[in-house]
Structures are given as structure tokens and as C-alpha cells.
Amino acid sequence: MKTWREIRQEVLERDNRQCQVCGKEHSAQVHHIIPRSQGGTNELSNLIVLCGRCHMLISPVPPWLITKLWQIPETEIPAAAEAVQARIDEVMGRKGRSEGVIE
């Protein structure tokens, strides 16, 4: 059984350490598409590399903190979060097909 460190490294290498939403290089956050708290697993098909900004937008982070760190007006956060999620859905649909995963 692989350790989280090994799985994380595999995902970072698969995605070329590049945010799969905005394309930022040298990104190092691995996101669970279906959160582990909701039954998600550490399977490669459930993991994606994101930059800090994109990861924070779809994580349970208070809006004031997102505004402070990323200068995104609080009123624009919901639309930005929806755009990030839509891009994740699009990217993972492609990854699933290329890895033989049925959607």
C-alpha cells in the first residue's frame, strides 16, 4: 500500500506540478475532488494539483481570508469558486477518460 507522500508525489508528477485550473506552474497542493470526509479516497482519479488560490476558493475557507490573501472582493468569491469547480469537472472528465475511468 502506498503512503500519502508517495501518492501525492505521483499526482504532482502526473500533473507536472501545474495547477490544473489556472495553469500556474510550481503548484504543490493536491486536492481531493470528493473530500475524504464525504467518502472520497486517495485514488489518483480523485486527486488533482491546484495552486493555493484555486485550492482556497473551493475549500471551506472564510471569505474574509480569501479576500485578505488573494485580494478577491468578497462579492466575487462565489463566481470565482464556481469557475474553479467547473474547470476541475472539465479536467477530471478528460483525465478519467484517459485513465479508463467511467464517469
ZAZA-727299 format. One record per residue: chain; residue number from 1; residue in one letter; y negated, z negated, x of N, C-alpha, C, O in turn. Coordinates in steps of 0.2 Angstrom, whole numbers. Layout:
BEGIN
   c     k   r     nyy     nzz     nxx    cayy    cazz    caxx     cyy     czz     cxx     oyy     ozz     oxx
   A   NUM   a       Y       Z       X       Y       Z       X       Y       Z       X       Y       Z       X
...
END
This chain:
BEGIN
   c     k   r     nyy     nzz     nxx    cayy    cazz    caxx     cyy     czz     cxx     oyy     ozz     oxx
   A     1   m       6       0       4       0       0       0      -6       0       4      -7      -4       9
   A     2   k     -11       4       3     -17       5       7     -22      -1       5     -22      -3      -1
   A     3   t     -26      -3      10     -31      -8       9     -37      -5       6     -38       1       7
   A     4   w     -41      -9       3     -48      -6       1     -52      -3       6     -54       3       5
   A     5   r     -52      -5      12     -55      -2      18     -52       5      19     -56       9      21
   A     6   e     -46       6      19     -43      12      20     -44      17      15     -46      23      16
   A     7   i     -44      15       8     -46      19       3     -53      21       3     -55      27       2
   A     8   r     -57      16       4     -65      18       5     -66      23      10     -70      27       9
   A     9   q     -63      22      16     -64      27      21     -61      34      19     -65      39      21
   A    10   e     -56      34      16     -53      41      13     -58      44       9     -59      50       9
   A    11   v     -61      40       4     -66      43      -1     -72      45       3     -75      51       2
   A    12   l     -75      41       8     -81      43      12     -79      50      15     -84      54      16
   A    13   e     -73      50      18     -72      57      22     -71      62      17     -73      68      18
   A    14   r     -68      61      11     -67      67       6     -74      69       4     -75      75       3
   A    15   d     -78      65       3     -85      67       1     -90      68       6     -96      69       5
   A    16   n     -88      68      12     -92      69      18     -98      65      19    -103      66      21
   A    17   r     -97      58      16    -102      53      17    -109      56      14    -114      54      16
   A    18   q    -108      60       8    -114      63       5    -113      61      -2    -108      61      -6
   A    19   c    -119      58      -5    -120      56     -12    -118      63     -16    -121      68     -15
   A    20   q    -113      62     -21    -111      67     -25    -115      69     -31    -114      73     -34
   A    21   v    -120      65     -31    -125      66     -37    -131      69     -34    -133      75     -37
   A    22   c    -135      67     -29    -141      70     -27    -140      73     -20    -145      77     -18
   A    23   g    -135      72     -17    -134      76     -10    -136      72      -4    -136      75       1
   A    24   k    -139      66      -5    -141      63       1    -135      62       6    -130      59       4
   A    25   e    -137      63      12    -132      63      17    -132      55      20    -136      52      19
   A    26   h    -126      54      23    -125      47      26    -125      42      21    -127      36      22
   A    27   s    -123      43      15    -122      38      10    -115      35      11    -110      38      13
   A    28   a    -115      28       9    -109      24      11    -107      20       5    -103      15       6
   A    29   q    -109      21      -1    -107      17      -6    -102      20     -10    -103      26     -12
   A    30   v     -96      17     -11     -91      20     -15     -91      17     -22     -90      11     -23
   A    31   h     -91      21     -27     -92      19     -34     -86      20     -38     -82      25     -38
   A    32   h     -84      15     -42     -78      15     -47     -81      19     -53     -85      16     -56
   A    33   i     -78      24     -55     -81      28     -61     -79      24     -67     -83      22     -71
   A    34   i     -73      22     -68     -71      17     -73     -71      10     -69     -66       9     -65
   A    35   p     -75       6     -71     -76      -1     -67     -69      -4     -67     -65      -4     -72
   A    36   r     -67      -8     -62     -61     -12     -62     -61     -17     -67     -55     -18     -70
   A    37   s     -67     -19     -69     -67     -24     -75     -65     -21     -81     -63     -25     -86
   A    38   q     -65     -15     -82     -63     -11     -88     -56      -7     -87     -55      -3     -91
   A    39   g     -52      -9     -82     -46      -6     -81     -46      -1     -76     -41       2     -75
   A    40   g     -51       1     -73     -52       6     -68     -48       4     -61     -46      -2     -60
   A    41   t     -45       9     -58     -41       7     -52     -45      10     -46     -50      13     -46
   A    42   n     -41       9     -40     -44      11     -34     -41      18     -32     -41      20     -26
   A    43   e     -38      22     -37     -36      28     -36     -42      33     -34     -47      32     -36
   A    44   l     -40      38     -30     -45      42     -27     -49      46     -33     -55      47     -32
   A    45   s     -45      47     -38     -48      51     -44     -53      47     -48     -57      49     -52
   A    46   n     -53      40     -46     -58      36     -50     -64      33     -45     -68      29     -47
   A    47   l     -64      36     -39     -69      34     -34     -74      40     -32     -71      46     -32
   A    48   i     -80      39     -31     -85      44     -29     -90      41     -24     -92      35     -25
   A    49   v     -92      44     -19     -98      42     -15    -104      43     -18    -106      48     -20
   A    50   l    -108      38     -18    -115      38     -20    -120      35     -15    -118      31     -11
   A    51   c    -126      37     -16    -131      34     -12    -134      27     -15    -132      26     -21
   A    52   g    -137      23     -12    -139      17     -15    -143      18     -22    -142      14     -26
   A    53   r    -148      23     -22    -152      24     -28    -148      26     -34    -148      23     -39
   A    54   c    -143      31     -33    -139      33     -38    -134      28     -40    -133      27     -46
   A    55   h    -132      24     -36    -127      19     -37    -130      13     -42    -128      11     -46
   A    56   m    -136      12     -39    -140       6     -43    -142       8     -50    -142       4     -55
   A    57   l    -144      15     -51    -145      17     -58    -140      16     -63    -141      16     -69
   A    58   i    -134      17     -61    -128      16     -66    -124      10     -65    -119       9     -68
   A    59   s    -127       5     -61    -124      -1     -61    -128      -6     -65    -134      -5     -67
   A    60   p    -125     -12     -67    -129     -17     -71    -134     -21     -66    -133     -27     -65
   A    61   v    -139     -17     -65    -145     -20     -61    -151     -20     -65    -152     -16     -69
   A    62   p    -154     -26     -65    -160     -27     -69    -165     -21     -68    -167     -19     -62
   A    63   p    -168     -18     -73    -173     -13     -72    -179     -15     -67    -181     -11     -63
   A    64   w    -181     -21     -67    -187     -23     -63    -185     -22     -56    -189     -20     -52
   A    65   l    -179     -23     -54    -176     -22     -47    -176     -15     -45    -178     -13     -39
   A    66   i    -174     -11     -49    -174      -4     -48    -181      -1     -47    -182       3     -42
   A    67   t    -185      -3     -51    -192      -1     -51    -195      -4     -44    -199       0     -40
   A    68   k    -194     -10     -42    -196     -13     -36    -194      -9     -30    -197      -7     -25
   A    69   l    -187      -8     -30    -184      -5     -24    -185       3     -23    -186       6     -18
   A    70   w    -185       6     -29    -185      14     -29    -191      17     -32    -191      23     -33
   A    71   q    -196      12     -34    -202      15     -37    -201      20     -43    -205      24     -44
   A    72   i    -196      18     -47    -194      22     -53    -197      18     -59    -195      12     -60
   A    73   p    -202      21     -63    -205      17     -68    -200      15     -73    -195      19     -74
   A    74   e    -200       9     -75    -195       6     -80    -194      10     -86    -188      11     -88
   A    75   t    -199      14     -88    -198      18     -94    -194      24     -92    -191      28     -97
   A    76   e    -193      26     -86    -190      32     -84    -182      31     -82    -178      35     -81
   A    77   i    -181      24     -81    -174      22     -79    -168      25     -83    -163      27     -81
   A    78   p    -169      24     -90    -163      26     -94    -162      34     -93    -156      36     -93
   A    79   a    -167      38     -93    -166      45     -92    -163      47     -85    -159      51     -85
   A    80   a    -165      43     -80    -163      44     -73    -155      42     -73    -151      45     -70
   A    81   a    -154      36     -76    -147      34     -77    -142      39     -80    -136      40     -78
   A    82   e    -145      42     -86    -141      47     -89    -140      53     -85    -134      56     -85
   A    83   a    -145      55     -81    -144      61     -77    -139      60     -72    -135      64     -70
   A    84   v    -139      54     -69    -134      52     -64    -127      52     -67    -122      55     -64
   A    85   q    -126      49     -72    -119      49     -76    -117      56     -77    -111      57     -77
   A    86   a    -121      60     -80    -119      67     -82    -117      71     -75    -112      74     -76
   A    87   r    -121      70     -70    -119      73     -64    -112      70     -61    -108      74     -59
   A    88   i    -111      64     -62    -104      61     -60     -99      64     -64     -93      66     -61
   A    89   d    -100      65     -71     -95      68     -75     -93      75     -73     -88      77     -73
   A    90   e     -98      79     -71     -98      85     -69     -94      86     -63     -89      90     -62
   A    91   v     -96      82     -58     -92      82     -51     -85      80     -52     -81      83     -49
   A    92   m     -84      75     -55     -77      72     -56     -73      77     -60     -67      77     -59
   A    93   g     -75      80     -64     -72      85     -68     -69      91     -63     -63      93     -64
   A    94   r     -73      93     -58     -71      98     -53     -66      95     -49     -61      98     -47
   A    95   k     -67      88     -46     -63      85     -42     -56      84     -45     -51      85     -42
   A    96   g     -56      82     -51     -50      81     -55     -45      88     -55     -39      88     -54
   A    97   r     -49      93     -57     -45     100     -57     -43     102     -50     -37     104     -50
   A    98   s     -47     100     -45     -44     102     -38     -39      98     -35     -35     100     -31
   A    99   e     -38      92     -38     -33      87     -36     -27      87     -41     -22      83     -40
   A   100   g     -27      91     -46     -22      92     -50     -22      86     -56     -17      85     -59
   A   101   v     -27      83     -57     -28      78     -62     -30      81     -68     -34      85     -69
   A   102   i     -26      79     -74     -28      81     -80     -33      77     -83     -33      71     -83
   A   103   e     -38      80     -86     -44      77     -89     -43      75     -96     -47      72     -99
END
